[in-house]
Amino acid sequence: MNSEQLTQAMEFSADMTAAEVARRYAEQKNISTTEGVRRFMATKTYALLMNPKSYLSLESVEYVLDMLDAEECGDDERWLKI
């Protein structure tokens, strides 16, 4: 796999993870999926997920949801540890 293919694979993985996180987040908050996507996209967790250098897209959806929860609770120390 060359570097371009790896980049595309990482972007795809990040997109799929983001979609599932947004869906589950919306379900947890009892909001529409569209609103879940909108709220998730405004977070530091989403920005980190979309940064291929973070490799966050290789983590599980549950891990990313935990990061999102820590961020929402204002627990930056826990967010940074994760």
N, CA, C and O atoms as a Tinker XYZ file with bonds, in Angstrom:
   328  protein
     1  N      0.856000   -1.172000    0.000000    73     2
     2  CA     0.000000    0.000000    0.000000    64     1     3
     3  C      0.905000    1.238000    0.000000    63     2     4     5
     4  O      1.766000    1.390000    0.866000    81     3
     5  N      0.696000    2.111000   -0.978000    73     3     6
     6  CA     1.508000    3.322000   -1.033000    64     5     7
     7  C      0.919000    4.396000   -0.112000    63     6     8     9
     8  O     -0.144000    4.195000    0.476000    81     7
     9  N      1.595000    5.509000    0.010000    73     7    10
    10  CA     1.174000    6.547000    0.953000    64     9    11
    11  C     -0.176000    7.163000    0.584000    63    10    12    13
    12  O     -0.951000    7.524000    1.468000    81    11
    13  N     -0.458000    7.284000   -0.698000    73    11    14
    14  CA    -1.753000    7.841000   -1.118000    64    13    15
    15  C     -2.890000    6.893000   -0.727000    63    14    16    17
    16  O     -3.941000    7.332000   -0.261000    81    15
    17  N     -2.673000    5.616000   -0.918000    73    15    18
    18  CA    -3.685000    4.634000   -0.541000    64    17    19
    19  C     -3.891000    4.608000    0.973000    63    18    20    21
    20  O     -5.016000    4.473000    1.453000    81    19
    21  N     -2.799000    4.737000    1.713000    73    19    22
    22  CA    -2.893000    4.772000    3.169000    64    21    23
    23  C     -3.679000    5.994000    3.625000    63    22    24    25
    24  O     -4.515000    5.898000    4.523000    81    23
    25  N     -3.415000    7.129000    3.016000    73    23    26
    26  CA    -4.143000    8.359000    3.345000    64    25    27
    27  C     -5.625000    8.187000    3.066000    63    26    28    29
    28  O     -6.458000    8.576000    3.885000    81    27
    29  N     -5.964000    7.611000    1.926000    73    27    30
    30  CA    -7.367000    7.383000    1.583000    64    29    31
    31  C     -8.027000    6.420000    2.555000    63    30    32    33
    32  O     -9.181000    6.613000    2.939000    81    31
    33  N     -7.306000    5.393000    2.950000    73    31    34
    34  CA    -7.849000    4.419000    3.901000    64    33    35
    35  C     -8.091000    5.068000    5.263000    63    34    36    37
    36  O     -9.102000    4.798000    5.910000    81    35
    37  N     -7.165000    5.921000    5.696000    73    35    38
    38  CA    -7.319000    6.624000    6.975000    64    37    39
    39  C     -8.504000    7.581000    6.920000    63    38    40    41
    40  O     -9.259000    7.682000    7.886000    81    39
    41  N     -8.676000    8.282000    5.810000    73    39    42
    42  CA    -9.814000    9.198000    5.656000    64    41    43
    43  C    -11.129000    8.432000    5.680000    63    42    44    45
    44  O    -12.093000    8.870000    6.307000    81    43
    45  N    -11.172000    7.307000    5.010000    73    43    46
    46  CA   -12.368000    6.479000    4.997000    64    45    47
    47  C    -12.690000    5.990000    6.401000    63    46    48    49
    48  O    -13.841000    6.045000    6.834000    81    47
    49  N    -11.683000    5.516000    7.105000    73    47    50
    50  CA   -11.866000    5.040000    8.472000    64    49    51
    51  C    -12.381000    6.155000    9.375000    63    50    52    53
    52  O    -13.291000    5.932000   10.174000    81    51
    53  N    -11.811000    7.347000    9.259000    73    51    54
    54  CA   -12.255000    8.491000   10.056000    64    53    55
    55  C    -13.702000    8.842000    9.737000    63    54    56    57
    56  O    -14.484000    9.128000   10.644000    81    55
    57  N    -14.063000    8.823000    8.468000    73    55    58
    58  CA   -15.443000    9.132000    8.062000    64    57    59
    59  C    -16.430000    8.115000    8.625000    63    58    60    61
    60  O    -17.491000    8.489000    9.124000    81    59
    61  N    -16.089000    6.849000    8.549000    73    59    62
    62  CA   -16.977000    5.803000    9.056000    64    61    63
    63  C    -17.120000    5.885000   10.575000    63    62    64    65
    64  O    -18.216000    5.721000   11.112000    81    63
    65  N    -16.017000    6.137000   11.255000    73    63    66
    66  CA   -16.059000    6.290000   12.708000    64    65    67
    67  C    -16.901000    7.506000   13.084000    63    66    68    69
    68  O    -17.725000    7.435000   13.995000    81    67
    69  N    -16.695000    8.608000   12.390000    73    67    70
    70  CA   -17.456000    9.833000   12.676000    64    69    71
    71  C    -18.945000    9.605000   12.482000    63    70    72    73
    72  O    -19.750000   10.066000   13.291000    81    71
    73  N    -19.319000    8.910000   11.438000    73    71    74
    74  CA   -20.739000    8.651000   11.174000    64    73    75
    75  C    -21.360000    7.825000   12.290000    63    74    76    77
    76  O    -22.465000    8.126000   12.741000    81    75
    77  N    -20.670000    6.799000   12.734000    73    75    78
    78  CA   -21.209000    5.948000   13.795000    64    77    79
    79  C    -21.224000    6.680000   15.138000    63    78    80    81
    80  O    -22.172000    6.533000   15.910000    81    79
    81  N    -20.195000    7.456000   15.419000    73    79    82
    82  CA   -20.181000    8.242000   16.661000    64    81    83
    83  C    -21.352000    9.218000   16.663000    63    82    84    85
    84  O    -22.057000    9.333000   17.665000    81    83
    85  N    -21.563000    9.912000   15.567000    73    83    86
    86  CA   -22.660000   10.878000   15.482000    64    85    87
    87  C    -24.011000   10.186000   15.650000    63    86    88    89
    88  O    -24.902000   10.718000   16.314000    81    87
    89  N    -24.166000    9.014000   15.059000    73    87    90
    90  CA   -25.422000    8.267000   15.184000    64    89    91
    91  C    -25.681000    7.868000   16.627000    63    90    92    93
    92  O    -26.781000    8.060000   17.145000    81    91
    93  N    -24.654000    7.306000   17.280000    73    91    94
    94  CA   -24.817000    6.876000   18.672000    64    93    95
    95  C    -24.986000    8.069000   19.609000    63    94    96    97
    96  O    -25.771000    8.018000   20.557000    81    95
    97  N    -24.255000    9.129000   19.340000    73    95    98
    98  CA   -24.376000   10.346000   20.143000    64    97    99
    99  C    -25.806000   10.881000   20.068000    63    98   100   101
   100  O    -26.387000   11.248000   21.090000    81    99
   101  N    -26.368000   10.926000   18.872000    73    99   102
   102  CA   -27.743000   11.400000   18.683000    64   101   103
   103  C    -28.717000   10.508000   19.432000    63   102   104   105
   104  O    -29.665000   10.992000   20.051000    81   103
   105  N    -28.482000    9.220000   19.374000    73   103   106
   106  CA   -29.347000    8.272000   20.080000    64   105   107
   107  C    -29.277000    8.506000   21.596000    63   106   108   109
   108  O    -30.305000    8.523000   22.273000    81   107
   109  N    -28.062000    8.686000   22.123000    73   107   110
   110  CA   -27.881000    8.925000   23.559000    64   109   111
   111  C    -28.563000   10.211000   24.017000    63   110   112   113
   112  O    -29.144000   10.261000   25.100000    81   111
   113  N    -28.490000   11.242000   23.194000    73   111   114
   114  CA   -29.019000   12.554000   23.550000    64   113   115
   115  C    -30.487000   12.721000   23.148000    63   114   116   117
   116  O    -31.108000   13.744000   23.434000    81   115
   117  N    -31.026000   11.707000   22.485000    73   115   118
   118  CA   -32.408000   11.749000   22.001000    64   117   119
   119  C    -32.639000   12.967000   21.090000    63   118   120   121
   120  O    -33.598000   13.721000   21.254000    81   119
   121  N    -31.732000   13.126000   20.136000    73   119   122
   122  CA   -31.817000   14.198000   19.142000    64   121   123
   123  C    -31.747000   13.563000   17.757000    63   122   124   125
   124  O    -31.445000   12.376000   17.631000    81   123
   125  N    -32.020000   14.338000   16.737000    73   123   126
   126  CA   -31.948000   13.799000   15.377000    64   125   127
   127  C    -30.493000   13.495000   15.011000    63   126   128   129
   128  O    -29.558000   14.059000   15.579000    81   127
   129  N    -30.339000   12.611000   14.072000    73   127   130
   130  CA   -28.988000   12.293000   13.601000    64   129   131
   131  C    -28.327000   13.525000   13.001000    63   130   132   133
   132  O    -27.127000   13.739000   13.175000    81   131
   133  N    -29.102000   14.326000   12.301000    73   131   134
   134  CA   -28.564000   15.556000   11.715000    64   133   135
   135  C    -28.019000   16.476000   12.801000    63   134   136   137
   136  O    -26.938000   17.045000   12.655000    81   135
   137  N    -28.766000   16.619000   13.887000    73   135   138
   138  CA   -28.304000   17.450000   15.000000    64   137   139
   139  C    -27.091000   16.816000   15.676000    63   138   140   141
   140  O    -26.179000   17.521000   16.107000    81   139
   141  N    -27.078000   15.495000   15.769000    73   139   142
   142  CA   -25.918000   14.803000   16.334000    64   141   143
   143  C    -24.664000   15.054000   15.517000    63   142   144   145
   144  O    -23.590000   15.287000   16.073000    81   143
   145  N    -24.797000   15.007000   14.209000    73   143   146
   146  CA   -23.667000   15.290000   13.315000    64   145   147
   147  C    -23.204000   16.733000   13.505000    63   146   148   149
   148  O    -22.009000   16.999000   13.632000    81   147
   149  N    -24.158000   17.656000   13.524000    73   147   150
   150  CA   -23.824000   19.071000   13.667000    64   149   151
   151  C    -23.076000   19.332000   14.970000    63   150   152   153
   152  O    -22.065000   20.035000   14.978000    81   151
   153  N    -23.568000   18.770000   16.066000    73   151   154
   154  CA   -22.907000   18.982000   17.368000    64   153   155
   155  C    -21.536000   18.323000   17.408000    63   154   156   157
   156  O    -20.570000   18.919000   17.885000    81   155
   157  N    -21.448000   17.086000   16.903000    73   155   158
   158  CA   -20.175000   16.377000   16.927000    64   157   159
   159  C    -19.125000   17.109000   16.096000    63   158   160   161
   160  O    -17.965000   17.196000   16.499000    81   159
   161  N    -19.521000   17.628000   14.951000    73   159   162
   162  CA   -18.565000   18.307000   14.077000    64   161   163
   163  C    -18.019000   19.604000   14.685000    63   162   164   165
   164  O    -17.027000   20.143000   14.195000    81   163
   165  N    -18.646000   20.100000   15.728000    73   163   166
   166  CA   -18.193000   21.332000   16.384000    64   165   167
   167  C    -17.257000   21.064000   17.561000    63   166   168   169
   168  O    -16.943000   21.984000   18.316000    81   167
   169  N    -16.809000   19.820000   17.727000    73   167   170
   170  CA   -16.002000   19.466000   18.895000    64   169   171
   171  C    -14.515000   19.304000   18.556000    63   170   172   173
   172  O    -14.125000   19.132000   17.401000    81   171
   173  N    -13.711000   19.367000   19.615000    73   171   174
   174  CA   -12.278000   19.096000   19.470000    64   173   175
   175  C    -12.046000   17.622000   19.130000    63   174   176   177
   176  O    -11.109000   17.273000   18.412000    81   175
   177  N    -12.915000   16.776000   19.660000    73   175   178
   178  CA   -12.788000   15.339000   19.397000    64   177   179
   179  C    -12.943000   15.056000   17.908000    63   178   180   181
   180  O    -12.181000   14.275000   17.338000    81   179
   181  N    -13.922000   15.684000   17.285000    73   179   182
   182  CA   -14.116000   15.506000   15.839000    64   181   183
   183  C    -12.893000   16.011000   15.078000    63   182   184   185
   184  O    -12.405000   15.346000   14.164000    81   183
   185  N    -12.401000   17.185000   15.457000    73   183   186
   186  CA   -11.229000   17.747000   14.772000    64   185   187
   187  C    -10.041000   16.790000   14.873000    63   186   188   189
   188  O     -9.312000   16.590000   13.902000    81   187
   189  N     -9.857000   16.209000   16.038000    73   187   190
   190  CA    -8.761000   15.268000   16.220000    64   189   191
   191  C     -8.985000   14.003000   15.397000    63   190   192   193
   192  O     -8.047000   13.466000   14.807000    81   191
   193  N    -10.225000   13.529000   15.359000    73   191   194
   194  CA   -10.549000   12.350000   14.563000    64   193   195
   195  C    -10.242000   12.577000   13.084000    63   194   196   197
   196  O     -9.787000   11.662000   12.399000    81   195
   197  N    -10.483000   13.765000   12.599000    73   195   198
   198  CA   -10.265000   14.072000   11.188000    64   197   199
   199  C     -8.799000   14.373000   10.858000    63   198   200   201
   200  O     -8.436000   14.494000    9.688000    81   199
   201  N     -7.968000   14.493000   11.881000    73   199   202
   202  CA    -6.537000   14.727000   11.672000    64   201   203
   203  C     -5.843000   13.373000   11.498000    63   202   204   205
   204  O     -5.723000   12.619000   12.464000    81   203
   205  N     -5.389000   13.058000   10.296000    73   203   206
   206  CA    -4.790000   11.735000   10.071000    64   205   207
   207  C     -3.533000   11.479000   10.902000    63   206   208   209
   208  O     -3.162000   10.327000   11.127000    81   207
   209  N     -2.893000   12.521000   11.347000    73   207   210
   210  CA    -1.683000   12.342000   12.158000    64   209   211
   211  C     -2.003000   11.887000   13.575000    63   210   212   213
   212  O     -1.112000   11.432000   14.292000    81   211
   213  N     -3.265000   12.005000   13.990000    73   211   214
   214  CA    -3.648000   11.590000   15.345000    64   213   215
   215  C     -3.881000   10.086000   15.439000    63   214   216   217
   216  O     -3.788000    9.513000   16.525000    81   215
   217  N     -4.179000    9.450000   14.331000    73   215   218
   218  CA    -4.498000    8.026000   14.276000    64   217   219
   219  C     -5.709000    7.656000   15.125000    63   218   220   221
   220  O     -5.912000    6.481000   15.430000    81   219
   221  N     -6.522000    8.651000   15.515000    73   219   222
   222  CA    -7.713000    8.388000   16.309000    64   221   223
   223  C     -8.702000    7.518000   15.542000    63   222   224   225
   224  O     -9.482000    6.788000   16.154000    81   223
   225  N     -8.684000    7.582000   14.241000    73   223   226
   226  CA    -9.608000    6.775000   13.444000    64   225   227
   227  C     -9.341000    5.274000   13.583000    63   226   228   229
   228  O    -10.169000    4.457000   13.179000    81   227
   229  N     -8.205000    4.918000   14.145000    73   227   230
   230  CA    -7.894000    3.507000   14.366000    64   229   231
   231  C     -8.498000    2.985000   15.671000    63   230   232   233
   232  O     -8.509000    1.778000   15.916000    81   231
   233  N     -8.994000    3.891000   16.498000    73   231   234
   234  CA    -9.605000    3.507000   17.768000    64   233   235
   235  C    -11.060000    3.101000   17.550000    63   234   236   237
   236  O    -11.635000    3.334000   16.487000    81   235
   237  N    -11.631000    2.499000   18.565000    73   235   238
   238  CA   -13.028000    2.055000   18.468000    64   237   239
   239  C    -13.989000    3.238000   18.584000    63   238   240   241
   240  O    -13.629000    4.316000   19.057000    81   239
   241  N    -15.196000    3.004000   18.146000    73   239   242
   242  CA   -16.251000    4.011000   18.275000    64   241   243
   243  C    -16.466000    4.326000   19.753000    63   242   244   245
   244  O    -16.664000    5.485000   20.117000    81   243
   245  N    -16.428000    3.310000   20.599000    73   243   246
   246  CA   -16.619000    3.513000   22.030000    64   245   247
   247  C    -15.550000    4.430000   22.611000    63   246   248   249
   248  O    -15.841000    5.279000   23.454000    81   247
   249  N    -14.326000    4.258000   22.163000    73   247   250
   250  CA   -13.215000    5.097000   22.627000    64   249   251
   251  C    -13.467000    6.549000   22.251000    63   250   252   253
   252  O    -13.279000    7.446000   23.074000    81   251
   253  N    -13.889000    6.786000   21.016000    73   251   254
   254  CA   -14.156000    8.153000   20.553000    64   253   255
   255  C    -15.352000    8.739000   21.301000    63   254   256   257
   256  O    -15.349000    9.922000   21.643000    81   255
   257  N    -16.367000    7.924000   21.557000    73   255   258
   258  CA   -17.512000    8.391000   22.341000    64   257   259
   259  C    -17.087000    8.774000   23.755000    63   258   260   261
   260  O    -17.597000    9.747000   24.311000    81   259
   261  N    -16.168000    8.026000   24.336000    73   259   262
   262  CA   -15.657000    8.360000   25.668000    64   261   263
   263  C    -14.917000    9.690000   25.636000    63   262   264   265
   264  O    -15.048000   10.500000   26.553000    81   263
   265  N    -14.146000    9.912000   24.590000    73   263   266
   266  CA   -13.459000   11.202000   24.433000    64   265   267
   267  C    -14.476000   12.338000   24.310000    63   266   268   269
   268  O    -14.313000   13.397000   24.917000    81   267
   269  N    -15.509000   12.110000   23.532000    73   267   270
   270  CA   -16.552000   13.114000   23.342000    64   269   271
   271  C    -17.242000   13.416000   24.670000    63   270   272   273
   272  O    -17.516000   14.575000   24.981000    81   271
   273  N    -17.519000   12.383000   25.444000    73   271   274
   274  CA   -18.140000   12.569000   26.754000    64   273   275
   275  C    -17.234000   13.393000   27.673000    63   274   276   277
   276  O    -17.703000   14.306000   28.354000    81   275
   277  N    -15.957000   13.076000   27.691000    73   275   278
   278  CA   -15.004000   13.824000   28.521000    64   277   279
   279  C    -14.964000   15.292000   28.096000    63   278   280   281
   280  O    -14.936000   16.189000   28.939000    81   279
   281  N    -14.963000   15.524000   26.802000    73   279   282
   282  CA   -14.949000   16.895000   26.300000    64   281   283
   283  C    -16.221000   17.634000   26.710000    63   282   284   285
   284  O    -16.161000   18.777000   27.163000    81   283
   285  N    -17.357000   16.986000   26.553000    73   283   286
   286  CA   -18.631000   17.617000   26.910000    64   285   287
   287  C    -18.723000   17.937000   28.396000    63   286   288   289
   288  O    -19.322000   18.938000   28.788000    81   287
   289  N    -18.127000   17.081000   29.217000    73   287   290
   290  CA   -18.144000   17.296000   30.669000    64   289   291
   291  C    -17.124000   18.345000   31.097000    63   290   292   293
   292  O    -17.062000   18.718000   32.269000    81   291
   293  N    -16.330000   18.817000   30.148000    73   291   294
   294  CA   -15.304000   19.807000   30.462000    64   293   295
   295  C    -14.114000   19.203000   31.183000    63   294   296   297
   296  O    -13.320000   19.917000   31.796000    81   295
   297  N    -13.993000   17.890000   31.108000    73   295   298
   298  CA   -12.905000   17.180000   31.782000    64   297   299
   299  C    -11.712000   17.072000   30.827000    63   298   300   301
   300  O    -11.429000   16.007000   30.278000    81   299
   301  N    -11.027000   18.196000   30.645000    73   299   302
   302  CA    -9.900000   18.228000   29.710000    64   301   303
   303  C     -8.785000   17.277000   30.117000    63   302   304   305
   304  O     -8.096000   16.716000   29.265000    81   303
   305  N     -8.611000   17.101000   31.411000    73   303   306
   306  CA    -7.562000   16.192000   31.878000    64   305   307
   307  C     -7.855000   14.766000   31.422000    63   306   308   309
   308  O     -6.965000   14.077000   30.923000    81   307
   309  N     -9.109000   14.320000   31.594000    73   307   310
   310  CA    -9.490000   12.983000   31.124000    64   309   311
   311  C     -9.430000   12.911000   29.607000    63   310   312   313
   312  O     -8.989000   11.906000   29.049000    81   311
   313  N     -9.872000   13.974000   28.931000    73   311   314
   314  CA    -9.854000   13.991000   27.473000    64   313   315
   315  C     -8.428000   13.828000   26.951000    63   314   316   317
   316  O     -8.185000   13.081000   26.004000    81   315
   317  N     -7.487000   14.538000   27.583000    73   315   318
   318  CA    -6.088000   14.458000   27.138000    64   317   319
   319  C     -5.466000   13.098000   27.453000    63   318   320   321
   320  O     -4.607000   12.627000   26.708000    81   319
   321  N     -5.891000   12.464000   28.547000    73   319   322
   322  CA    -5.357000   11.155000   28.909000    64   321   323
   323  C     -5.814000   10.084000   27.936000    63   322   324   325
   324  O     -5.073000    9.157000   27.610000    81   323
   325  N     -7.039000   10.229000   27.483000    73   323   326
   326  CA    -7.583000    9.231000   26.566000    64   325   327
   327  C     -6.781000    9.295000   25.310000    63   326   328
   328  O     -7.044000    8.545000   24.370000    81   327
